[in-house]
Amino acid sequence: MLPMHTPYNGNIHPFAIGLSPLNIASWIEVDEHLPVYLNEKHRLMREIPDEVWAQHGDTQASQQEVLDMLVEHLVQYFPQDYSLIDNGSSIAIAKSDTALNLEDAQISPLLKAAYLVQEDLVLLRKKTEGWYIAAASVCFPSSWILREKIGHVMHDVHAPVPEYGKGTRNASMIERIFDNLLTDQPVERFNWSVYNDPYLYHADRAGEHFPDEHKGEDDYFLRVEHQTLRKLPISGDILFSIRIHIDPMEVLSKRPDRSELAKEFISTIRSMNVDQLSYKGIEGKQEALINEIMKVAK
């Protein structure tokens, strides 16, 4: 299967905010790997719940708003995969042959929502200091740790990202974007990284994308994040979703535009400065990565 998204194609610099209008039909992405993602979420919640789930303050009403909105969306746009049963108290998930009790008081509403989809879900709320992470189910982080971010405002959350820390222009822009986001105008953006394994859970540091020596092209995996922002109409909070896609580098060789795509990918890598390369975890490894990209372009 070809990659669904190719944000490394040079159209947007990897460190640009790069938001664009979201077609609501594309908000949630469901594919044949849904059972794998859901099983992994349940495993992580059993084994390391404090690493992948957190809530700060009273957010239950907003969490329920997210769950209601998501269930309505899934039943409308994916009727072959999701259906309400038991008089609407549960939702059946066809691909995984399971059902989720929507009225289970033992599970927080946002966590129920996360158990339905492949996306990680983050609830953002405004306080005097700025927008902060108020609750989140993040089972598939890309080199960050949820327990270090919960309750923190965006400029602190983004402090490790070059030119996104407190006092930067980008930090101010993000606050304005969140303030001005409209309920009927959701937005999306994409991010990419490269790792030497296909694991979904990566709560490591940026410099550990390649902890081992490469043994071949199969050691390179493209990791793409489809990120969306939706302002909740009742609470005014924001739901941030992150859908992870992972493909071996060699999948690019199957694209008819592989030569041009590789050229732009390489150009993007060469355009990054040392801090940006370090954050991406490819400082000192960019030439080896470029060589692998050139291989799939032939």
Secondary structure as a PSIPRED ss2 file (coil, helix, strand):
# PSIPRED VFORMAT (PSIPRED V4.0)

   1 M C   1.000  0.000  0.000
   2 L C   1.000  0.000  0.000
   3 P C   1.000  0.000  0.000
   4 M C   1.000  0.000  0.000
   5 H C   1.000  0.000  0.000
   6 T C   1.000  0.000  0.000
   7 P C   1.000  0.000  0.000
   8 Y C   1.000  0.000  0.000
   9 N C   1.000  0.000  0.000
  10 G C   1.000  0.000  0.000
  11 N C   1.000  0.000  0.000
  12 I C   1.000  0.000  0.000
  13 H C   1.000  0.000  0.000
  14 P C   1.000  0.000  0.000
  15 F C   1.000  0.000  0.000
  16 A C   1.000  0.000  0.000
  17 I C   1.000  0.000  0.000
  18 G C   1.000  0.000  0.000
  19 L C   1.000  0.000  0.000
  20 S E   0.000  0.000  1.000
  21 P E   0.000  0.000  1.000
  22 L C   1.000  0.000  0.000
  23 N C   1.000  0.000  0.000
  24 I H   0.000  1.000  0.000
  25 A H   0.000  1.000  0.000
  26 S H   0.000  1.000  0.000
  27 W C   1.000  0.000  0.000
  28 I C   1.000  0.000  0.000
  29 E C   1.000  0.000  0.000
  30 V C   1.000  0.000  0.000
  31 D C   1.000  0.000  0.000
  32 E C   1.000  0.000  0.000
  33 H C   1.000  0.000  0.000
  34 L H   0.000  1.000  0.000
  35 P H   0.000  1.000  0.000
  36 V H   0.000  1.000  0.000
  37 Y H   0.000  1.000  0.000
  38 L H   0.000  1.000  0.000
  39 N H   0.000  1.000  0.000
  40 E H   0.000  1.000  0.000
  41 K H   0.000  1.000  0.000
  42 H H   0.000  1.000  0.000
  43 R H   0.000  1.000  0.000
  44 L H   0.000  1.000  0.000
  45 M H   0.000  1.000  0.000
  46 R H   0.000  1.000  0.000
  47 E H   0.000  1.000  0.000
  48 I C   1.000  0.000  0.000
  49 P H   0.000  1.000  0.000
  50 D H   0.000  1.000  0.000
  51 E H   0.000  1.000  0.000
  52 V H   0.000  1.000  0.000
  53 W E   0.000  0.000  1.000
  54 A E   0.000  0.000  1.000
  55 Q E   0.000  0.000  1.000
  56 H C   1.000  0.000  0.000
  57 G C   1.000  0.000  0.000
  58 D C   1.000  0.000  0.000
  59 T C   1.000  0.000  0.000
  60 Q H   0.000  1.000  0.000
  61 A H   0.000  1.000  0.000
  62 S H   0.000  1.000  0.000
  63 Q H   0.000  1.000  0.000
  64 Q H   0.000  1.000  0.000
  65 E H   0.000  1.000  0.000
  66 V H   0.000  1.000  0.000
  67 L H   0.000  1.000  0.000
  68 D H   0.000  1.000  0.000
  69 M H   0.000  1.000  0.000
  70 L H   0.000  1.000  0.000
  71 V H   0.000  1.000  0.000
  72 E H   0.000  1.000  0.000
  73 H H   0.000  1.000  0.000
  74 L H   0.000  1.000  0.000
  75 V H   0.000  1.000  0.000
  76 Q H   0.000  1.000  0.000
  77 Y H   0.000  1.000  0.000
  78 F C   1.000  0.000  0.000
  79 P C   1.000  0.000  0.000
  80 Q C   1.000  0.000  0.000
  81 D C   1.000  0.000  0.000
  82 Y E   0.000  0.000  1.000
  83 S E   0.000  0.000  1.000
  84 L E   0.000  0.000  1.000
  85 I E   0.000  0.000  1.000
  86 D C   1.000  0.000  0.000
  87 N C   1.000  0.000  0.000
  88 G C   1.000  0.000  0.000
  89 S C   1.000  0.000  0.000
  90 S E   0.000  0.000  1.000
  91 I E   0.000  0.000  1.000
  92 A E   0.000  0.000  1.000
  93 I E   0.000  0.000  1.000
  94 A H   0.000  1.000  0.000
  95 K H   0.000  1.000  0.000
  96 S H   0.000  1.000  0.000
  97 D C   1.000  0.000  0.000
  98 T E   0.000  0.000  1.000
  99 A E   0.000  0.000  1.000
 100 L E   0.000  0.000  1.000
 101 N E   0.000  0.000  1.000
 102 L C   1.000  0.000  0.000
 103 E C   1.000  0.000  0.000
 104 D C   1.000  0.000  0.000
 105 A C   1.000  0.000  0.000
 106 Q C   1.000  0.000  0.000
 107 I C   1.000  0.000  0.000
 108 S C   1.000  0.000  0.000
 109 P H   0.000  1.000  0.000
 110 L H   0.000  1.000  0.000
 111 L H   0.000  1.000  0.000
 112 K H   0.000  1.000  0.000
 113 A H   0.000  1.000  0.000
 114 A H   0.000  1.000  0.000
 115 Y C   1.000  0.000  0.000
 116 L C   1.000  0.000  0.000
 117 V C   1.000  0.000  0.000
 118 Q C   1.000  0.000  0.000
 119 E C   1.000  0.000  0.000
 120 D E   0.000  0.000  1.000
 121 L E   0.000  0.000  1.000
 122 V E   0.000  0.000  1.000
 123 L E   0.000  0.000  1.000
 124 L E   0.000  0.000  1.000
 125 R E   0.000  0.000  1.000
 126 K E   0.000  0.000  1.000
 127 K E   0.000  0.000  1.000
 128 T C   1.000  0.000  0.000
 129 E C   1.000  0.000  0.000
 130 G E   0.000  0.000  1.000
 131 W E   0.000  0.000  1.000
 132 Y E   0.000  0.000  1.000
 133 I E   0.000  0.000  1.000
 134 A E   0.000  0.000  1.000
 135 A E   0.000  0.000  1.000
 136 A E   0.000  0.000  1.000
 137 S E   0.000  0.000  1.000
 138 V C   1.000  0.000  0.000
 139 C C   1.000  0.000  0.000
 140 F C   1.000  0.000  0.000
 141 P C   1.000  0.000  0.000
 142 S E   0.000  0.000  1.000
 143 S C   1.000  0.000  0.000
 144 W C   1.000  0.000  0.000
 145 I C   1.000  0.000  0.000
 146 L H   0.000  1.000  0.000
 147 R H   0.000  1.000  0.000
 148 E H   0.000  1.000  0.000
 149 K H   0.000  1.000  0.000
 150 I C   1.000  0.000  0.000
 151 G C   1.000  0.000  0.000
 152 H C   1.000  0.000  0.000
 153 V E   0.000  0.000  1.000
 154 M H   0.000  1.000  0.000
 155 H H   0.000  1.000  0.000
 156 D H   0.000  1.000  0.000
 157 V H   0.000  1.000  0.000
 158 H C   1.000  0.000  0.000
 159 A C   1.000  0.000  0.000
 160 P C   1.000  0.000  0.000
 161 V C   1.000  0.000  0.000
 162 P C   1.000  0.000  0.000
 163 E C   1.000  0.000  0.000
 164 Y C   1.000  0.000  0.000
 165 G C   1.000  0.000  0.000
 166 K C   1.000  0.000  0.000
 167 G C   1.000  0.000  0.000
 168 T C   1.000  0.000  0.000
 169 R H   0.000  1.000  0.000
 170 N H   0.000  1.000  0.000
 171 A H   0.000  1.000  0.000
 172 S H   0.000  1.000  0.000
 173 M H   0.000  1.000  0.000
 174 I H   0.000  1.000  0.000
 175 E H   0.000  1.000  0.000
 176 R H   0.000  1.000  0.000
 177 I H   0.000  1.000  0.000
 178 F H   0.000  1.000  0.000
 179 D H   0.000  1.000  0.000
 180 N H   0.000  1.000  0.000
 181 L C   1.000  0.000  0.000
 182 L C   1.000  0.000  0.000
 183 T C   1.000  0.000  0.000
 184 D C   1.000  0.000  0.000
 185 Q C   1.000  0.000  0.000
 186 P C   1.000  0.000  0.000
 187 V E   0.000  0.000  1.000
 188 E E   0.000  0.000  1.000
 189 R E   0.000  0.000  1.000
 190 F E   0.000  0.000  1.000
 191 N E   0.000  0.000  1.000
 192 W E   0.000  0.000  1.000
 193 S E   0.000  0.000  1.000
 194 V E   0.000  0.000  1.000
 195 Y E   0.000  0.000  1.000
 196 N C   1.000  0.000  0.000
 197 D C   1.000  0.000  0.000
 198 P C   1.000  0.000  0.000
 199 Y C   1.000  0.000  0.000
 200 L C   1.000  0.000  0.000
 201 Y C   1.000  0.000  0.000
 202 H E   0.000  0.000  1.000
 203 A C   1.000  0.000  0.000
 204 D C   1.000  0.000  0.000
 205 R C   1.000  0.000  0.000
 206 A H   0.000  1.000  0.000
 207 G H   0.000  1.000  0.000
 208 E H   0.000  1.000  0.000
 209 H C   1.000  0.000  0.000
 210 F C   1.000  0.000  0.000
 211 P C   1.000  0.000  0.000
 212 D C   1.000  0.000  0.000
 213 E C   1.000  0.000  0.000
 214 H C   1.000  0.000  0.000
 215 K C   1.000  0.000  0.000
 216 G C   1.000  0.000  0.000
 217 E H   0.000  1.000  0.000
 218 D H   0.000  1.000  0.000
 219 D H   0.000  1.000  0.000
 220 Y C   1.000  0.000  0.000
 221 F E   0.000  0.000  1.000
 222 L E   0.000  0.000  1.000
 223 R E   0.000  0.000  1.000
 224 V E   0.000  0.000  1.000
 225 E E   0.000  0.000  1.000
 226 H E   0.000  0.000  1.000
 227 Q E   0.000  0.000  1.000
 228 T E   0.000  0.000  1.000
 229 L E   0.000  0.000  1.000
 230 R E   0.000  0.000  1.000
 231 K E   0.000  0.000  1.000
 232 L C   1.000  0.000  0.000
 233 P C   1.000  0.000  0.000
 234 I C   1.000  0.000  0.000
 235 S C   1.000  0.000  0.000
 236 G C   1.000  0.000  0.000
 237 D C   1.000  0.000  0.000
 238 I E   0.000  0.000  1.000
 239 L E   0.000  0.000  1.000
 240 F E   0.000  0.000  1.000
 241 S E   0.000  0.000  1.000
 242 I E   0.000  0.000  1.000
 243 R E   0.000  0.000  1.000
 244 I E   0.000  0.000  1.000
 245 H E   0.000  0.000  1.000
 246 I E   0.000  0.000  1.000
 247 D E   0.000  0.000  1.000
 248 P E   0.000  0.000  1.000
 249 M H   0.000  1.000  0.000
 250 E H   0.000  1.000  0.000
 251 V H   0.000  1.000  0.000
 252 L H   0.000  1.000  0.000
 253 S H   0.000  1.000  0.000
 254 K H   0.000  1.000  0.000
 255 R C   1.000  0.000  0.000
 256 P C   1.000  0.000  0.000
 257 D C   1.000  0.000  0.000
 258 R H   0.000  1.000  0.000
 259 S H   0.000  1.000  0.000
 260 E H   0.000  1.000  0.000
 261 L H   0.000  1.000  0.000
 262 A H   0.000  1.000  0.000
 263 K H   0.000  1.000  0.000
 264 E H   0.000  1.000  0.000
 265 F H   0.000  1.000  0.000
 266 I H   0.000  1.000  0.000
 267 S H   0.000  1.000  0.000
 268 T H   0.000  1.000  0.000
 269 I H   0.000  1.000  0.000
 270 R H   0.000  1.000  0.000
 271 S H   0.000  1.000  0.000
 272 M C   1.000  0.000  0.000
 273 N C   1.000  0.000  0.000
 274 V H   0.000  1.000  0.000
 275 D H   0.000  1.000  0.000
 276 Q H   0.000  1.000  0.000
 277 L H   0.000  1.000  0.000
 278 S H   0.000  1.000  0.000
 279 Y H   0.000  1.000  0.000
 280 K C   1.000  0.000  0.000
 281 G C   1.000  0.000  0.000
 282 I C   1.000  0.000  0.000
 283 E C   1.000  0.000  0.000
 284 G C   1.000  0.000  0.000
 285 K C   1.000  0.000  0.000
 286 Q H   0.000  1.000  0.000
 287 E H   0.000  1.000  0.000
 288 A H   0.000  1.000  0.000
 289 L H   0.000  1.000  0.000
 290 I H   0.000  1.000  0.000
 291 N H   0.000  1.000  0.000
 292 E H   0.000  1.000  0.000
 293 I H   0.000  1.000  0.000
 294 M H   0.000  1.000  0.000
 295 K H   0.000  1.000  0.000
 296 V H   0.000  1.000  0.000
 297 A C   1.000  0.000  0.000
 298 K C   1.000  0.000  0.000
